[in-house]
């Protein structure tokens, strides 16, 4: 983590493997019609993982999809 990161601004950090982030980005495109990039796939995967934690039952969880998938159209992500 960078030294300038304000660790009081978040509750937890989820490390998402690249393969899972890519799979989530593909799922978003296939099932929701949302063309999202790998960082968005990682963010959504982390949010859905956290949503399963008992302490977050009934909580409102918001996730921001930080990037689109346009630049990945000619890569292995979507081909």
N, C-alpha and C positions, 0 to 999 in steps of 0.2 A: 504494500500500500504506500502511496506517496506521502511524504511528510506533510504536505499542505491539506491533506484530507481531513475534514472535520468529522471525527468519529462520533460526535454527539448528535449528528444529524440523522443517524439511522439506527435501527435496532439490531440488524444482523447482516452478515455477508454470506451469500451462497455462491460457491464455486461450481459452475456448470461446465461439464466436459463439452468440448467442441462438437462431438458427435450428437449429443443431446440437444444442443442449441440449434444445430442444423436440422435435426429431425423436427423440432418444434416449428422452425421457420417453414419447412415443407408442409407440415400439417396445417399451419395457418393459411398457406396458399391454397392447398387442396380442399380444405373443409370450410374455410371462412371467406375465401377470395381476397385475402389480405396479403399483398406482396411485401413481405418484411424480410429484413436482413438477419444475419446471424446474431447480432447484438440484441435485436428484438426477440428472437427465439430464445436466447438466454434469459432475458428479462421475464418473458412469459413463463418459461419453465420454472424459474425461481419463484415467481408469484404463485403459481399453482402448487408448487411444493410447500411453500409457507402456508398456503390456505388450508392444507391438510393437517397442520399442527393443531392439537386440541385447544391450545390457548387462543387461537384465532377463530374458533367456531362462532359463527354469527357476525364476525367482524366485516367491515367494508374494506376490501383490499383493492387498491388502485395500482395499475401498472402502466408505465409509459413505454411505448414501443419506440426506441430511440433511432431507428434507421429503417429505410425502405430497402427492398430487395432488388431494385433496378440494376445496381452494379453487379449483382450476382447472376444475372440472367444467362450469361455465357460461361458460367463456371459449373463445377460439379454439383453445386447446391440445387440448381433447377434444371439441369440437363440430364 
